[in-house]
Amino acid sequence: MKKMLQQLSNLSPSRRMTEAELAEFGLNELAYIKPLKVQGEWMHGVYGADGTPITIIQNRELAIATLQQHEMAALSVH
């Protein structure tokens, strides 16, 4: 998260992020958690900032704790 905030603070107000910069923004700092049904059971899919599937975890709290152990911030997708 620190790296992401550093990147934002380095942008001047007159400069926009390029598509490539935007695509990489938060890639190693953010992950999305989305509820999904797996074989009839509700689980939680964890996805990278770019949408790449990372893992499936039984509950949201465990997903958040796992991401925090890897110094990532969790965002929810509904």
Backbone bond lengths (Angstrom), bond angles and torsions (degrees), N, CA, C in turn:
res aa  C-N    CA-C-N  psi(-1)  N-CA   C-N-CA  omega(-1)  CA-C   N-CA-C  phi
1 M - - - 1.435 - - 1.529 110.35 -
2 K 1.349 116.70 -37.39 1.463 119.65 179.42 1.522 110.98 -60.41
3 K 1.343 114.97 -43.28 1.470 119.75 -179.07 1.523 110.30 -61.80
4 M 1.321 116.67 -40.55 1.455 121.33 -179.51 1.535 110.52 -63.64
5 L 1.317 116.96 -44.58 1.472 121.03 178.97 1.525 110.67 -65.73
6 Q 1.326 116.42 -36.62 1.466 120.97 177.18 1.524 110.23 -62.12
7 Q 1.344 116.95 -43.19 1.456 121.01 179.00 1.522 110.78 -60.40
8 L 1.316 116.71 -42.51 1.467 120.24 179.73 1.518 111.79 -66.10
9 S 1.318 116.84 -41.08 1.462 119.39 -177.84 1.529 111.84 -69.66
10 N 1.328 116.84 -21.78 1.467 120.26 179.36 1.522 113.00 -80.96
11 L 1.330 118.02 -12.25 1.464 120.52 179.51 1.521 109.99 -79.53
12 S 1.315 115.82 132.11 1.456 118.18 175.23 1.530 107.95 -80.24
13 P 1.340 117.93 153.71 1.465 120.65 -178.15 1.533 113.50 -58.95
14 S 1.332 117.00 -25.52 1.462 119.50 -177.69 1.535 112.57 -89.56
15 R 1.325 118.03 -2.84 1.461 121.42 -177.85 1.522 110.45 -109.51
16 R 1.310 116.31 134.53 1.463 121.86 175.81 1.520 109.25 -101.29
17 M 1.330 115.30 155.87 1.462 119.79 176.02 1.525 108.97 -72.80
18 T 1.311 115.70 142.72 1.459 120.02 174.98 1.529 108.17 -75.85
19 E 1.326 117.41 166.26 1.462 120.60 177.47 1.524 110.92 -60.19
20 A 1.316 116.59 -39.39 1.469 120.83 179.59 1.526 111.01 -64.90
21 E 1.336 117.22 -42.94 1.467 120.77 178.25 1.519 110.90 -63.96
22 L 1.322 116.20 -41.30 1.464 120.69 179.62 1.526 110.70 -64.98
23 A 1.332 117.02 -39.16 1.465 121.08 -179.79 1.531 111.39 -65.15
24 E 1.333 116.97 -32.41 1.460 121.25 -179.12 1.524 112.92 -91.10
25 F 1.325 117.08 -11.47 1.465 121.69 -176.02 1.529 110.49 -60.30
26 G 1.296 116.81 121.43 1.454 121.49 177.11 1.513 114.64 76.12
27 L 1.317 117.74 7.80 1.462 121.22 -174.13 1.522 112.76 -55.78
28 N 1.317 117.79 -40.69 1.457 121.05 -179.14 1.526 113.03 -102.28
29 E 1.335 116.83 4.34 1.455 120.03 -177.56 1.526 113.69 -115.29
30 L 1.333 117.14 -23.12 1.462 120.96 -175.25 1.521 111.44 -119.16
31 A 1.319 115.54 145.73 1.467 121.11 172.62 1.522 107.41 -143.21
32 Y 1.306 115.45 150.45 1.457 121.82 -178.98 1.520 109.74 -106.74
33 I 1.313 115.61 140.74 1.461 122.00 176.97 1.518 107.30 -114.39
34 K 1.329 115.48 126.98 1.458 120.26 -177.10 1.525 109.21 -132.90
35 P 1.352 117.15 126.94 1.464 118.69 176.15 1.532 110.28 -66.97
36 L 1.324 115.84 139.10 1.457 119.88 177.23 1.527 109.86 -151.25
37 K 1.315 115.14 156.38 1.454 120.69 -179.49 1.523 109.45 -95.69
38 V 1.329 114.81 127.56 1.460 121.37 178.43 1.525 107.49 -125.05
39 Q 1.310 116.70 115.70 1.467 123.07 -179.09 1.532 111.16 49.39
40 G 1.335 115.34 45.03 1.455 121.61 176.08 1.525 115.66 82.50
41 E 1.335 118.26 -2.87 1.472 122.00 179.90 1.520 110.19 -111.90
42 W 1.339 116.45 142.15 1.462 120.22 175.56 1.511 109.46 -77.62
43 M 1.312 115.75 127.12 1.463 123.85 178.11 1.531 106.71 -129.46
44 H 1.320 116.48 -174.99 1.460 121.23 178.22 1.522 109.40 -130.51
45 G 1.329 115.61 117.68 1.453 121.38 176.33 1.518 109.34 -83.40
46 V 1.313 115.98 139.00 1.459 121.83 177.33 1.525 106.93 -112.92
47 Y 1.335 115.48 127.68 1.464 122.21 -174.90 1.521 109.79 -127.56
48 G 1.317 116.13 142.96 1.460 120.89 175.42 1.516 110.50 -66.66
49 A 1.322 116.33 167.64 1.466 121.45 -179.24 1.524 112.11 -57.83
50 D 1.327 116.53 -25.92 1.468 120.35 179.64 1.529 112.51 -91.79
51 G 1.344 116.63 4.50 1.461 120.59 177.98 1.518 114.67 93.46
52 T 1.317 117.45 -1.42 1.462 121.19 179.17 1.528 110.04 -68.10
53 P 1.343 118.41 126.21 1.468 120.38 177.44 1.531 110.30 -63.06
54 I 1.336 115.92 133.49 1.463 120.96 178.99 1.525 110.21 -105.61
55 T 1.335 116.72 -52.82 1.460 120.48 -178.70 1.525 110.53 -164.67
56 I 1.312 115.62 172.70 1.460 122.29 172.93 1.526 106.54 -123.02
57 I 1.334 115.50 130.28 1.465 121.74 -176.13 1.525 108.74 -127.30
58 Q 1.336 116.31 148.30 1.463 121.23 -174.30 1.519 114.56 -62.44
59 N 1.334 118.73 -40.39 1.465 118.06 -178.46 1.522 111.41 -137.93
60 R 1.310 114.22 158.62 1.464 122.13 -174.52 1.528 112.29 -62.32
61 E 1.331 116.65 -41.22 1.464 120.85 -177.82 1.528 111.02 -61.90
62 L 1.331 116.25 -41.56 1.461 120.42 178.24 1.532 110.45 -67.38
63 A 1.313 117.05 -37.39 1.468 121.09 177.46 1.532 110.24 -61.95
64 I 1.320 116.37 -45.01 1.474 120.93 179.11 1.525 110.42 -63.47
65 A 1.331 117.03 -45.65 1.472 121.10 179.97 1.532 110.91 -61.10
66 T 1.315 116.54 -40.64 1.464 121.12 179.05 1.524 110.70 -62.67
67 L 1.327 116.53 -44.69 1.464 119.86 179.24 1.525 111.23 -64.79
68 Q 1.322 117.07 -39.72 1.465 120.43 179.29 1.525 111.02 -63.20
69 Q 1.340 116.90 -36.18 1.470 119.85 177.02 1.519 111.63 -62.70
70 H 1.330 116.00 -26.36 1.464 120.75 178.91 1.525 112.27 -100.54
71 E 1.351 115.03 18.81 1.463 123.09 177.35 1.529 112.37 55.70
72 M 1.326 115.59 41.35 1.464 121.50 177.63 1.518 109.06 -117.58
73 A 1.311 117.09 150.73 1.460 122.10 176.45 1.530 108.51 -96.26
74 A 1.325 115.40 139.86 1.470 121.16 -178.60 1.516 110.42 -97.70
75 L 1.321 116.24 135.16 1.444 123.46 174.44 1.530 107.91 -121.36
76 S 1.312 117.24 142.45 1.470 120.39 -179.92 1.525 110.72 -95.68
77 V 1.325 115.33 143.05 1.469 122.38 175.21 1.500 106.55 -120.47
78 H 1.335 116.78 129.87 1.467 120.48 -178.91 1.508 110.62 -110.95
